[in-house]
Amino acid sequence: MTTAFALPSRRLFLCRAARLALAGASLPLVSQSALASLPGARSLALDHTHTRERLSLVYAVDRQYLPGALDALNHFLRDHYLGDVGQIDPQLFDLLHDLQQALGGGQPFEVISGYRCPGTNALLRSTRGGGVARHSLHMEGKAIDIRLPGVALAELRDAALSLRVGGVGYYPQQQFVHVDTGRVRNW
């Protein structure tokens, strides 16, 4: 007499795996492809122009941010001058995700600047001829300077403006767009 063993379905496995990840278990237990296949998964792909690092991950599922992914993003967006790691506002990741969706592109964002510690901000203020704000939102982890390969800089700016989420700065000479989660404004 044989006994039949019921194997859990793939969907059940993914749901349980997602719960583990959302509960703060380490991400290696759940593959990125498994997370990406979940409904409501939000992901980002980033290339850092200064450190040459690349990162592609699911950072949230539905309303839940994944702690391990947030830690990885905080490290990736660290002050590339001094290596200081700041706490990046998760809403900034949502802004980037929404921007990516609005543009329909699959290319990673190129990151020029993420978190900036106060010392780096002061140094850049003194050497960049006034192009760096004294109370920059970069120091609060609420701003990022980006471009997107294959998308005209003006198109990236216009897409960011259309979201009406925070500040949008257009820097065509330096080849980047600044986006932040502060008040809605543009320059």
N, C-alpha and C positions, 0 to 999 in steps of 0.2 A: 504494500500500500504506500503510495507516494503522497507527500504533503506538498501542497502548492504554497509557495511563499509569495506574498504580494510585495512587489517592489514599489516604492513610492514613485509617484509620477514626477516628471521633470519640473512641472509647474509647482508642485508641492516642495520639491527640493529648492527651487529658486526662491520661493516665498520664505522658507525657513532660513536660507542663506542670507536673504535680504534682511530679515529680522536680526540675525546675528550681527551683520554689518552695521545696521542702524543702532543696535545696542552698544556699539563701540568696540566690538570684537575686531581683531586685526584684519585688515583687508586681504592678506594672502589666503584666508579661508575661503574667500569668494572671489572668483576671477573677475577681472574687469569686463570680459565679454559677457559673463553671466549677469553682472550688474547692468551693463548697457542694454541687455535684452528686456529688462524689467520696464513695465509701463511707468512713465513718470521719471525715468532716469534722466539726469542732466549731466552733461559732460563738457569738458574743455580740452583743447589741444593748444599748447603754447611752445614757442621757441624763444629763448632769451638771446638777444643780440650781443650781449656783453659776456655772458658766461658760456655761451654755446650749448647750454643744456636744453633738453627737450622734455616735455611732460605731456602726457595724454591720459586722462582719467575721468571716471564718473565721480562727481563730487557731492551729488545729492540724489535722492530718490523721493519723489513727491515733495512733501514739506520737510523732510529730514535731511540734514547735512550729515555727511559721513566724516567723523572726526579724523580718521587716518588720512583721508583725502585733503581735508582742510589743513592738516599739519604739513602735508607734502606741498600744497600750494603756498603756504606761508614760507616754507624754506625756499621754494623755487623763486618767489618774488622778493627775497631778502634784499637788503641794501647791497648792491654788487660792488660798492667801493670798500666797505668795511666788513661785510659779512653778517651784520646784525639782522636778526629775524624779528619781524614785527607780526602783529595780529592783523590779518587782512579781513576787512568787512565782507562776510559771505554774500552780501547783496551786490558787491562788485563782481563776484563770479556770476551771479544771476544776470547782471547787466551785460557782461561779455557773452553769456550764453544766448540771451535775447538778441543781442546784436548779431551774433553768428546766424541765428535763425532768420532774422530779418534780411540778411544779405544772401542767405542760401548757399554760402560757400563751405567747402570742406577743408580749406587750408587752415593750418594753425595760425593763431595770432602771433605776430612778432612783438615781443615785449622789449621796450627800450628802457623803461623804468617802472618799478613797482614801489615797494616800501622804501622809504628814505629816512634814516635816523636824523635827529636834529643836527648833529655835527656835520653830516654830509650836506644837509640842506643849507646850513650856514656857509659852508665852503663853496657850494655851487652859487649861492646868492652873491658871494664876493667875487666870483670869477666869471659869471655869465652875463654881466652887464644888466642886471635887473630882471632877467627872464625867469627867476625862481621866486615864488611867493614866500614871504616871511612865515606865514602860518599855513604852509602847504598841506593839503589833504594827503599827500604822499606820506607824511609823518604819522598820520592817523590810520594808515592802511586803507584809505578810502579812495585812492586814485591810482591810475595806471596810464602809462603812455604806450600806445600801440600803433601798429599798422597791420594790414592784412594783404598778403601777396595775392595778386590778381584782381584786387579791388582798388579803384582809384581813391586817393586820399580824400578828395572832396565827397565821394560817394560814401565812404566810411563815416565822415563827419555828418553828412546829411542823415544817414541811418541812425546815428547816435542821437542827433537832435530830435528825430521823429519819435524816439522812445520817451522823451520828456522825463527822464529819470533823475538826472543830476547835471553836473557841469560838463561842458564840452568845449575843449580848446583846440583850435586848428593851427597847426604849425607846418605849413607847406615847405618852408625852407629847411627845416630840420627833419622833414619826412615822417611826422607822426601826428596822431590825434590823441589828445588827453581826454579821458573820461573819468568821472568820479561820482560818488554817491552823495555829494553835498546838495545844496539847493540847486534848483533848475536855473541855469544861466549859460551863456556862451560868450566866447571871445575869439 
